[in-house]
Amino acid sequence: MITRLHSTSIVVSDQEAAVRFYTETLGWTVSIDNVMGDSYRFVTVVPPGGGAEIALATAGMLGDRKHGSPSGISLFCDDVDATYRELSDKGVQFTMLPDDMPWGLRGAHFEDPDGNGFFLTSAP
């Protein structure tokens, strides 16, 4: 039986820069960081409180996937407007300001430095 989602992957141009963004800017922690062979590093980050991890893959690790596209990943926070202000003050680029969604939650879209898009919303 499947019990939970472990991780999903996005493509980044520079793993070290991505690790810095996710840990220093977003406040996440590195969960896994293993070098596998001469050119493969498997590194994941996880938000405070745990949950599913995001693997930060470089070009070629995920076939022809490239960085800079919507990830399809939604992230929960306690307060969308407060989180928007906090992250904006840290230089995070939002592509959609906080707004009420048709399904009743409040949400916003932001991008990491590689242009990978995320949906930020509050838990119901």
C-alpha positions, 0 to 999 in steps of 0.5 A: 500500500502506498502511504505518502509521496516521497518526492518530486523533481524539478530541474535547476541550472546550479544545484548549489545555488538552488540549495542556497535559495531553498534553505536560506531564502525559503527556510527549508532543510536539505534532506538527502545529499549524495554524490553518486558517481562522477557527475550525479548528485542526488539532493532533496530539500524539504519544508519545515514540518516535513512532507514531500521533498523536492529533488533538485536535478540538473539538466540531463538527469530527468531526460529532456526536461529543462528548468524554467517551467511550471512545476505543478507543485502546490505549497501550503502556508499558514497565511498567503498574504504574510508569506507573500510579503515575507518572501517578496522582502527576500527577493522572491519573484511572484508571477501572481499576487495573492488572490482569492481562488474560485474554489475558495482558497487564497493563492499566489504564484512564485518562481525560484531563481531558475524560473520553476513555478510554484503555487502557494496557498493556505491549507483549508 
